Amino acid sequence: MTAVEAEKASFPEQKDAFADEKNVELHEEEAENSPIEPVRIAVPITDDTSLVSVTFRFWVISTFLGAIGAIIKQYYAYRSATGTFSIFFVNLASYSMGKFLARVLPTRSISIFGHSFSLNPGPFNIKEHALIGIAVSTAADSAYATEILSATDLFLNDRVPAIGALLLIISTQCVGYGMAGSLRKYLVYPAQMVWWSNLVQVIFYNAIHNTDEFKNKRMVYGWSYMKYFWVVCGIIFVYQLLPQWLAPVLLYFDWVCWINPFNKDFWAIFSAISGGGVLSLSFDWSTIGGSSLYYPLAPQLNSYLGMILNYWIILPIMWLNNILGTKTIGRPLSSKLFYDNGTRFDITTVLNDDHTLNEELYETGPPANMSPLYALGFMTSFIALAGCISHIAFFHGREILDQWKQASDKDIKQDIHTKMMKVYPEVPQLWYAGFYVIMAALSILTCEVYHLQLPWWGLLVSLALGWLLTLPIGTMIAITGYGPGLNVITELVCGYMLPGKPIANMAFKCYGYMAMSQATSLLSDLKLGHYMKIPPRSMFISQFWGTLIGSIFNYATMTLIIDSNRSYLDGTVDDPAGLWTGQGIQIFWGSGLIYGALGPARMFALDGKYGFVYLGFLIGFLVPAIQWGLSKKFPKISWSKFNISIFASGMGAFPAGYSMGILSSLITVLVFRFYLAKYHANWWKKYAYITSAALDTGTAFTGLLIFFFLGGGISPKLNVVVPSWWFNHQSKNPDAPNYPYYQADRCGAADPDMWTGL
């Protein structure tokens, strides 16, 4: 039975036409292909409809690897380096496991609930493989809801019960499904919606399965695609042990700061942990990432130039001139709140027992302040969001309208890959709508029962924000690879709606942000399924299964890590090696306090210290409008290549520090996406995608090794302590583990009396 026949048999009510041939491909007289060159390079225009994707092997492998991925991603959520659980590691592991199960499993059929299927339907195939990857990639993420759970546990000592925590994670992760289903016609089917990260995966799947397009391709020394992959993967695997474990200084190589390490101005400007990281290098591939090799050049340059403007130019100016008290606070980048004299503001002293703000008590003391550069981060977030909507409206509005018309006009020419997917029955819109209603109801139940301070009507407003903004943001991500989040705008809206309630603000942000974020993630996976010609209903099953597995193991991992590293994560003690950090949770909690407990009306009053942040909305709207006007007057200039949304997102990339990797990433981009892609185009087309996959995979292997066997992930007995040496300087002083340095990058003074340049 073919995959198409299986779909038809499983859903007899479906009356769509099915292809008669086994192989769906273009006839020779049809020279049709994708209008996007990178898609033509990466995606074959053939399809074998006999391949079955949802198999017994799919369930076993996706569950196992999805659990591991969720654990690793949650682990990295509390680490200073943003490691990846590479999809290419998943693909390699699942390929080996699939081949093994295809050899050893019996071929007999079993029946469950009246549905019969074979334990071993035949050779492990490319669609089955890709579907496993999609399920695992859905699972292998750190659920945004764990930020709420971590923040309340670490900073309020209030742990949500296990059932409530799981309901919160699952409902926030799944609420975007209905939105993704509704937007398929606009963000998946059009050829212009590339979703760049998928292209390298398509090449990898075809290379490892040695499909017709890859059988005769040879790399350097006559190696096959996979031999080249394994050599590069092995080299980076061994190398990554240096920055990730043996020599952490390579992670943040702040060489300029070492000229005068105890000078406070040098520390604030050149330290990549606490300051701007000006000219800092990072020799850790996880801070660079494989996308640097193949993402479009213009968006990447927009992002890195934004980082350089904010952290290398604006930060030093504000620090050296103490603008808005930047220097008084004591460090340029921080998500914490302070009094005017720079001492820490403790929010718990002005909260009621139900974690709402005691306004009378707060007003009796001095006002809370934030780091000026942290406030500037809110402004850049507003620029990014308004700029995204404005840029898409001015430069892509006509395309979106055309797609809207095409959705109901069957005579309009469609993308070749969309045509090829017509042989498979589509997921009815009712499925997505029903799933959305169920998850929305479950979300309301969770907020009410577990006292998250968010009323039902507030939850509906957060979901409405997600609906409103997913189309423009999804369009930008699909076209450029970049897009703003909704975390800041949701905080702002809820701060005005429900002032004085930090937990409500975090919950509102989580539901509003995740509705959009998860929808775009699912749309990206749907596009990958589109490229790989996986039946849409199989995609629906795999995405939900991955979400369920990921939610369970995210929660379990979060609980274990908080219990074993609480003092590092809540900021009570600094990790001597600089590897464990709660900066992500601290940023999340700090935003909750600013927008929730204190409220935007108080913190961002128009006549107050930080009222300038609202200018971000105006700037974000006007810049694309001006560009569009200039494009009409001077059409030969590519005005749209400057994207204010991506530029502003780069400016706000490191609101609380750890600004490493800017220069290293920019060099990588210029070498691969400018020099090699322009002057050695054939080499770039041949090597960029597979090299990216190999580097990310080797890095992921290293992370797994460190987590499970060197860092105590399996057992504390396996926690191997690296001796102190120049690249891993540690002292025996428990109060200053990096003495005489402030932190692990050998920059700054551990003893306040040692500072110079004050």
Disulfide bonds with the S-S distance in Angstrom:
Cys257-Cys747 1.64
